[in-house]
Amino acid sequence: MSFSHPWVLLFLIVPIALLVWIWRRDGGHVVLPFDHGVQTRGRAWGTLVNLAQSLPALILAVVVLILAGPQQLSAPKTRRVLTNIEFCVDVSGSMTASFGEGTRYDASMAAINKFLDYREGDAFGLTFFGNEVLHWVPLTTDVSAIKCAPPFMDPMSPGHPHWLGGTEIGKALRACREVLISREQGDRMIVLVSDGYSFDLGNGQDVEIAEKLKADGIVVYAIHIAASEVPGPVVNITGLTGGEVFEPESPQALETVFKHIDDMQETRLERTAAESMDNFYPYSLAGLILLGSSTLSLFGLRFTPW
């Protein structure tokens, strides 16, 4: 038992003094003379009357305890560990190739938008890349900006930047790493969506990038949205970071891939410490009971000095 204002408990001396006075005082003895009657000492009635007169002092004690701010520890709870997920989407010219009823870009963004609903509560960021990198949406739990992004960065749009025409996966992964390591809390994950081979992953650069990502606790999942074979460097990066690479053959398979990633990257829960919280209920209940009892006692349990 603890109190937020323990110094208030010093005022308990007042109701304690009242209780001592009630039970140790003299007086209150009324004897009625009856002819030929045997007069008892009336100890039972005296005790009952003293109990009734003690109720106001007990109510005062309860008030002091409430003013002292009684506290209790809450039960330990679990909370969801935030996962920081950075989508790294290729917007080079090859992403305009047909894929289902639309393009590879259209199918990728549609699947990403559905994936956002799987991971409600996580933080998402969106990065587009070609020969350069463009961080379109910073890491945030508000996914509305990501869901509105597809029309703006469509490779088929007239205003599409020419400097996003190539495919440099290594540069994109390094840029996404910088975004994720800026977040001190939560798990970290990159979902790479691309359809081509990247020349900047050769000469051991893939292993170098993978080791940095692994050291920072970043898992990479790659989606190779093309009919060609998955580039070896991409396989190395996903394998070394604990992720996986997928080759969807249709938009439906692409959605399944994102669902599979959600299943693999399970939400973690951590136990939080118990918190101090107010505990007025038992004291308030005791005060109400004492107040009701004191009111009822006024109908008869009192000395009548006539």
Stockholm file with secondary structure:
# STOCKHOLM 1.0

chainA/1-306         MSFSHPWVLLFLIVPIALLVWIWRRDGGHVVLPFDHGVQTRGRAWGTLVNLAQSLPALILAVVVLILAGPQQLSAPKTRRVLTNIEFCVDVSGSMTASFGEGTRYDASMAAINKFLDYREGDAFGLTFFGNEVLHWVPLTTDVSAIKCAPPFMDPMSPGHPHWLGGTEIGKALRACREVLISREQGDRMIVLVSDGYSFDLGNGQDVEIAEKLKADGIVVYAIHIAASEVPGPVVNITGLTGGEVFEPESPQALETVFKHIDDMQETRLERTAAESMDNFYPYSLAGLILLGSSTLSLFGLRFTPW
#=GR chainA/1-306 SS CEESSGGGGGGGHHHHHHHHHHHHCCCCCCCCCCTTCCCCCCHHHHHHHHHHHHHHHHHHHHHHHHHTCEEEECCCCEEECCEEEEEEEECSGGGGSEETTEEHHHHHHHHHHHHHHHTTTSEEEEEEESSSEEEEEEEESCTHHHHTCTTTTCTTSTTCCGGGSSCCHHHHHHHHHHHHHTCCSSEEEEEEEECSCCGGGTTTHHHHHHHHHHHTTEEEEEEECSSSCCCHHHHHHHHHHTCCEECCSSHHHHHHHHHHHHHHSCCCEEECCCCEEECCHHHHHHHHHHHHHHHHHTTTCSCCCC
#=GC SS_cons         CEESSGGGGGGGHHHHHHHHHHHHCCCCCCCCCCTTCCCCCCHHHHHHHHHHHHHHHHHHHHHHHHHTCEEEECCCCEEECCEEEEEEEECSGGGGSEETTEEHHHHHHHHHHHHHHHTTTSEEEEEEESSSEEEEEEEESCTHHHHTCTTTTCTTSTTCCGGGSSCCHHHHHHHHHHHHHTCCSSEEEEEEEECSCCGGGTTTHHHHHHHHHHHTTEEEEEEECSSSCCCHHHHHHHHHHTCCEECCSSHHHHHHHHHHHHHHSCCCEEECCCCEEECCHHHHHHHHHHHHHHHHHTTTCSCCCC
//
